[in-house]
Amino acid sequence: MDTVLEAFGRLDVAFCNAGICLNVPAEEMTFDQWKKVIDINLTGVFLTAQAAGKVMLKQGSGSIINTASMSGHIVNFPQPQCSYNASKAGVIQLTKSLAVEWASRNVRVNCISPGYIGTELTLNSPSLQPLIKQWNEMAPLNRMGKPEELQSICVYLAGDTSSFTTGSDFVIDGAFTAI
């Protein structure tokens, strides 16, 4: 935050994006594995939002955008990932909590919940290839999302036209959670 303030004098938008996933059955997951996912996915978002929020509250305005996941709304199948699902549901509730706490002080907090997105990492992972085929077959649009399909909502949330939008979770999943 100090680097941003030194360069620009203020902080208008923070994008809190953290995520790892361990596909480990719940009965086999160690506490350290659980804690690693929760610490990165939920605590990492909290600490970033908290640091940004302190600056924005002091200056009297700002927009924080957190990345959750459709996995905060559904249980992914067939991959066993209780820690990931729980962490992303936590990000959604964290977003709503911060939005309510900071709304009267003109700091907005929202989140996006992407579905399966065809990032370079996802598309180039040999272990995910069988899952990608299954996800596409299950998806109403019969495909994964593209990273650029998340851009417009982030631009909206960062800008002034969303001044009445806080505490919202935008699910961008090609109707995957609708089935």
N, C-alpha and C positions, 0 to 999 in steps of 0.2 A: 504494500500500500504506500509505503514511503517513496518508493521509486516512481509510482504513478503520480503521486502528489507533487513530487519534485519536478517531474517533467511537464505536468499539465495543470497543476494548481488545484485540481478537484477530481472527484471520482463520480461519474454519472451513471455508469453501468458496470455491474459485476456479473460474470457468467461463471457459476460454480458447477463445474463438470468433473466428476470423479467416478470411476467405476472399474471394478474388477469382478470376476465371477469365478467361483470354484464349483465345478459340477461334481459334488461329493454327496452321496446319500446321507441323510440326516443321522442315521444310526452309526455311520462311520466317521462323521465329521469331528475333528478334534476341536477343542475350545480355541486353540491358537488359529485354526483355519476360520472358524466363525468370527473371532475377534478381528482378524485381518480384513475380512470383507466389510464388516460393520465399521471398523476404524477408517478405512479408505472411503467407502461409499456414503456413509452417513456422517461420521464425525468429521471427515475431510470437508464435506459440504458445509456443515455447521460452522467449523472454524473459519472457513473462507467467507461465508455469509456474515458471520459475526464481525470479522475484521472490516469488511466492506461496510456493514451496517453502522459501525462506530463512526466511520468517516462521513457517511451519508447523513446520519442523524445530526452530526455536528454542523454540516453545511445546509441542512434543511431540505434535502431532496436526493432522489436516486432510485434506480431500478435494479433489483437483484433477480437474476434468472437462474434457477437451479435445474439440474438435469436429474429427473427421476427415471421412470421407465414404465412401459405398459405392465411390466412385471410387478409393479406396486399395486396393480388392479387385478391381475390374474395369476394363476400358478402356471409357470411355463411347463410344457410337456414335450418331449419325454425327459428332458434333462433335469437331474435332481439338483436344485439350487435354492434351498430354503433360506440360506443366509443372504443371497442376492435379492430374492423377492422381499424378504423382511426389510433389508436395508433401503430398498427403493420405495417401499410403502412408508418407511420412516421419513424419507426425504419429502414425500408429499405432505405428511402431517407437519413436519418441520416448517415447510413453506407456508402452510396455512397459519401456523402458530406465529411465525415471525411477521407475516402480513398483518395479522390482527394487532400484535404488539406495536408495530411501527407505522400503521396506517395514519394515525392522527398526526404523525410527524413527517408526513409526505415521503416516506420511503416505501416503495412498492416491492413486494416479493411474490413471484410467480414461479411456476415450474413447467417444463415440458416433459412429456412421457413418451419417448419414441418407442415404436415397435421394433421389429427386426429391421436393421438398417445395413445395407450392403457397403460397409466401410472396407477400406483396403485390408485392414486387419482381419475382419470377418471373412471376406471373400478369399483371402489367401491362407486361411487356416485349414490344413488337411483334415484335422479332427472334426471340423464343423461341416464339411461337405455333405455328409449324409443327413445332418440336421437341416441344412439349408434347403435341400430337396423336400424334406418333410414339411418345413415351415411354409414353403411356397405352395405346396399342395393344400395345406390347411387354410391359407390366407384367402380372403374373398377376392383380392386383386391378383392372386396367383403370383406374387412377387414380393421381394423385400423393398423397403423404402430406399431412397437415395439420400446421401448426406445433404445435398442441396435442397431437398424437400423440407428441411428443418429451418432453413435460413429465414424465410419470410416471417414466421411466428416470432423468431428471436428479434428481428428488426422491429416488428410491431411492439413487442414487450419492452424493448430498449427505448423507444421513442415516446414523444409526448401524446400521440394519438391514443395511447393506452393508459392515460392518466386516471381512468376510473377502473382500471383492471388491477386487482391485487388479491392474493389468496387463491388464484386460479391454477388449475392443472390442465394443460393442453395435451390431450392424447393424440399423437400423430402415428397411427398404426395401420392405416389402410383397412380399417374396420375389423382388425384381428380380435380386439376385445369385445366386439359386438356379437360374436358367435358363441 
